[in-house]
């Protein structure tokens, strides 16, 4: 037994250093998770900005087509266009989920809504949703096709 020491005989400085290392590791892990969440929210906002920019460009033109690939964080499965004040004409389950956070001016919703960084809906200007099902959803990796003909607003292309 002689020469063997227990943890109680460790110098205070060593115990304090181990404690500080554990605190630094915990803070580093928290910071990494925090910044990854900020990156996911930023990519969601960038997608909406890009969509609005493309729609605005098409709206200002006389005629044209465009396509935007849905690239959202994995916690968001789909982006849906719809009018939650109207009856569902498409996926009833998604419609009921989206209607929980109904906003009168909104026409773009994220599904599931809890993955949308506190803003589960947005308003996209210059878009006409009259000829699409309500809600009309595009899943991650799919492509949103938009088109404009003479004297019409920008339409979501069903085909």
N, C-alpha and C positions, 0 to 999 in steps of 0.2 A: 504494500500500500504506500510505501514511502516513495515520493517523487511523482505520484499521480495527483492531479489537481482536478477539482470539479469546476463547474461553471461559476460557482459562487466565488471562486478565488481568481477569476479573470480580472484584470485591471479595469477600472471604470472607463477609461479611454477606449478600450477595445469594444466594450459593450455599447458605448455611445456611438462609435463608428459604425458598428453593425446596424444599429437603429437608424442612423442617418442614411446609410445605403438603402435600407428598406423603404424609407420615406421618399428618397429621390427616385427609386424605381417606380413606386406607386404614383408619384406626380408625373413622371414621364409617360407612363401608360395612360393616365387620365388625359394628358395633353394630346397624345397621339389620337386617341378616340375622339376627343373634342374636335381636332382639326380635320379628321376624316369625315365627321358629320357636317362640318362647314363646307367641305368639298362637295359632298352629296347635295346639299342645299344649293350651292352655287351652280352645279351642273343642271339641276332642275330649273333654276331661274334662267340660265343661259339657253336651255331648250325653248322655254316660253318666249324669250326675247328673239331668238332666231326664227321661230314660227311666226311671230308677229311681223318681223322685218320682211320675211318672204311674202306674207299675205299682203302687206302694205305695198311692196314692189309690184305684185301682180295686180292689185287693186288700181294702182296708178296707170297701168298699161291698158291698152285697148283689148287685147286678147292674149291668152297664154296658158301654159301649164307649168306646174312645179311639183316637186316631191321633196318631202322632209322625212328623214329616217328618225323614228322614235328611239332615242338613246337616253334613257333615264336610269337613275340608280336602281339596283335590284329590288329594293324594298317597295318600289312603285311598279306594279304589274302592267298598268295600262293608263293611257290618257284618253279621256272620253269627252266628246262634244255632245251637248244637249241642252234642252230647256226644261229644267226641273219643275216649271210651273205647268207644263203640258203633261198629258198622260204618257206612260211608257209605251213605246212601240217596238222595243227591242228586248234586251236582256233585263228581265224583271228584277233579278237578284241584285245586279249592279245598280239599277235605277233606284231601288229602295235604299241601298247603302249610300249612294250619292245624294239622295234627297234629304238625308239627315243634316247635311250642311248646306242646305239650299240658300242661294243668294240670288236676288232678283236680277241683277245685271250679269251674272256669271254665265258663261257658255262653254267653259273648258274645266273639266274636273279630273283630279288624279284618283286612281283606284289602286289599292286601298288608300283612303284619305289620311290615315295616320302616318304614312310615309312621306307626306308632302311638306314637311318642315313648318307646320303651323299655318299653311295657306293651301287648303285642299281644293281651291277653285280660283279661276282667273277669268278675266274678261278679254276676249280676243275681238278686236275691232275689224270691221269690214268683211265679216264672214256670214254667209247665208247657209243655214242648216235646214231649210224647208224640205229638201228631198232626201234626207237621210233618216235612219231610224233614231229613236230617242231612248237611250243614249247610243251614240255611235262611237265605239271604242277601237283603239289601236293599241296592240300590245307591244312590249319592248321588242325592238328589232324589226317591227313592221314599218311600212312606209306610208305616210300620209300624202295622198295625191290631191292637189288642189288645181282648180281650173277657173278660167274666166273667159266668157264669150262677150261679144259686143253687147253693150247696154245691160249687162247683168253684174251682180256683185260676185265676189269670190265664193265659189262653191266647193264643198268637200266632194271629191269624186268617189262615187259608190263603186265604180267598176274597176 
